[in-house]
């Protein structure tokens, strides 16, 4: 598991429009809220994405970009975004490589079958590319507002 103070693992992932997003491109310019969620268009994931989208202007004023990551593909992300009017950029980690680097993959067993899934997790990365806050096992309701308050405190520390 990652810890605050460590450098954030870098990545290149496609977004819902199939444009590549490189974490390093935000360095020295923006804080990044990187949240991992299990699946597009499920109740908890929808709630979380809508709450982050509703706070987009607040994050933007704090020079913070919000990125959501799941193992769904770009087409699924595009449909999810359009259906719910989401503003956050959704990134596709189809092979789970970035999920593994961030330690959010977990194995669950149901009906005698094991399957890989994502543990809902959030990482707040400062402008220097350092993890400031790490949350594994997040509850979606109210989480975006909690993250926004933590980002505000990062701004006051500078």
C-alpha positions as CSV (number, residue, x, y, z in Angstrom):
1,X,0.0,0.0,0.0
2,X,1.2,3.5,-0.8
3,X,1.8,6.0,1.9
4,X,1.7,9.8,2.2
5,X,5.1,11.3,1.4
6,X,5.9,8.9,-1.4
7,X,6.1,10.0,-5.0
8,X,2.9,9.1,-6.9
9,X,3.4,6.4,-9.4
10,X,3.3,7.9,-12.9
11,X,1.1,6.7,-15.7
12,X,-0.3,7.3,-19.2
13,X,-3.9,6.2,-19.6
14,X,-6.6,7.0,-22.2
15,X,-9.6,9.0,-21.1
16,X,-13.2,8.6,-22.3
17,X,-12.4,10.4,-25.6
18,X,-9.3,8.2,-26.1
19,X,-6.9,11.0,-25.4
20,X,-3.9,10.0,-23.4
21,X,-3.5,11.5,-19.9
22,X,0.0,11.6,-18.4
23,X,0.2,12.2,-14.7
24,X,3.5,13.9,-15.1
25,X,1.9,16.6,-17.2
26,X,0.2,18.1,-14.1
27,X,3.4,18.4,-12.1
28,X,4.3,22.0,-11.0
29,X,0.9,23.2,-12.3
30,X,-1.9,21.3,-10.6
31,X,-2.8,19.1,-7.6
32,X,-4.4,15.9,-8.7
33,X,-7.2,14.0,-7.0
34,X,-6.9,10.5,-8.4
35,X,-9.8,8.2,-7.4
36,X,-10.2,4.6,-8.3
37,X,-13.7,3.1,-8.5
38,X,-15.0,-0.4,-9.2
39,X,-17.3,0.0,-12.2
40,X,-19.0,2.5,-14.4
41,X,-22.7,3.2,-13.9
42,X,-23.1,1.3,-10.6
43,X,-24.9,3.1,-7.7
44,X,-21.9,3.9,-5.5
45,X,-19.6,4.8,-8.4
46,X,-22.3,7.0,-9.9
47,X,-22.8,8.9,-6.6
48,X,-19.1,9.4,-6.2
49,X,-18.6,10.7,-9.8
50,X,-21.6,13.0,-9.5
51,X,-20.3,14.5,-6.2
52,X,-16.8,15.1,-7.7
53,X,-18.4,16.6,-10.8
54,X,-20.7,18.9,-8.7
55,X,-17.5,20.3,-7.0
56,X,-15.5,20.8,-10.2
57,X,-15.5,24.6,-10.0
58,X,-14.3,24.4,-6.3
59,X,-11.5,22.0,-7.3
60,X,-10.6,24.2,-10.3
61,X,-10.3,27.3,-8.2
62,X,-7.7,25.4,-6.1
63,X,-5.8,24.4,-9.2
64,X,-6.8,20.8,-8.8
65,X,-7.7,18.2,-11.4
66,X,-9.9,15.3,-10.6
67,X,-9.3,12.0,-12.4
68,X,-11.4,8.8,-12.0
69,X,-9.9,5.4,-12.9
70,X,-11.5,2.0,-13.4
71,X,-10.8,-1.0,-15.5
72,X,-13.8,-0.2,-17.8
73,X,-12.9,0.7,-21.4
74,X,-13.0,4.2,-23.0
75,X,-16.4,3.5,-24.6
76,X,-18.0,2.5,-21.3
77,X,-16.5,5.7,-19.7
78,X,-17.9,7.9,-22.5
79,X,-21.4,6.4,-22.0
80,X,-21.2,6.8,-18.2
81,X,-20.0,10.4,-18.5
82,X,-22.6,11.3,-21.0
83,X,-25.5,9.6,-19.2
84,X,-24.9,11.4,-16.0
85,X,-23.4,14.7,-17.3
86,X,-20.1,14.1,-15.5
87,X,-17.3,16.7,-15.6
88,X,-14.5,14.6,-14.1
89,X,-12.1,12.9,-16.6
90,X,-12.5,9.1,-16.5
91,X,-9.4,7.1,-17.3
92,X,-9.4,3.5,-18.6
93,X,-7.0,1.1,-17.0
94,X,-8.2,-1.9,-18.9
95,X,-5.3,-4.2,-18.0
96,X,-5.2,-3.0,-14.4
97,X,-1.5,-2.1,-14.5
98,X,-2.0,1.4,-12.8
99,X,-4.5,-0.1,-10.3
100,X,-1.8,-2.6,-9.3
101,X,0.8,0.2,-8.9
102,X,-1.5,2.0,-6.6
103,X,-2.4,-1.1,-4.7
104,X,-6.2,-0.9,-5.3
105,X,-6.7,-4.4,-6.8
106,X,-8.3,-7.0,-4.6
107,X,-9.5,-10.5,-5.1
108,X,-13.1,-11.3,-4.1
109,X,-14.8,-14.7,-4.0
110,X,-18.5,-15.1,-4.9
111,X,-20.3,-18.3,-5.7
112,X,-17.0,-20.2,-5.4
113,X,-15.4,-18.1,-8.1
114,X,-12.6,-15.7,-7.6
115,X,-12.6,-12.4,-9.4
116,X,-10.4,-9.3,-9.5
117,X,-12.0,-6.0,-8.6
118,X,-11.0,-2.5,-7.6
119,X,-11.1,-1.3,-3.9
120,X,-12.6,2.2,-4.0
121,X,-9.6,4.4,-3.1
122,X,-8.5,8.0,-3.4
123,X,-5.1,9.7,-3.7
124,X,-4.4,13.4,-3.3
125,X,-1.2,14.3,-5.1
126,X,0.4,17.7,-4.7
127,X,1.9,19.8,-7.5
128,X,5.3,18.2,-6.9
129,X,3.9,14.8,-7.6
130,X,4.0,13.6,-4.0
131,X,1.1,11.7,-2.3
132,X,-0.3,14.0,0.4
133,X,-3.3,11.8,1.4
134,X,-4.1,8.2,0.7
135,X,-7.5,6.6,1.3
136,X,-8.2,2.9,0.8
137,X,-11.7,1.5,1.2
138,X,-13.6,4.7,0.7
139,X,-17.3,5.2,1.3
140,X,-18.6,7.2,-1.7
141,X,-21.3,9.4,0.0
142,X,-19.7,12.8,1.0
143,X,-16.2,11.7,0.1
144,X,-15.7,14.4,-2.6
145,X,-16.5,17.2,-0.1
146,X,-14.0,15.6,2.4
147,X,-11.3,15.5,-0.3
148,X,-12.0,19.1,-1.3
149,X,-11.4,20.2,2.3
150,X,-8.1,18.4,2.4
151,X,-7.1,20.0,-0.9
152,X,-7.9,23.4,0.6
153,X,-5.5,22.6,3.5
154,X,-2.7,21.7,1.1
155,X,-3.1,25.2,-0.5
156,X,-2.8,26.9,2.9
157,X,0.5,25.0,3.7
158,X,2.3,26.4,0.7
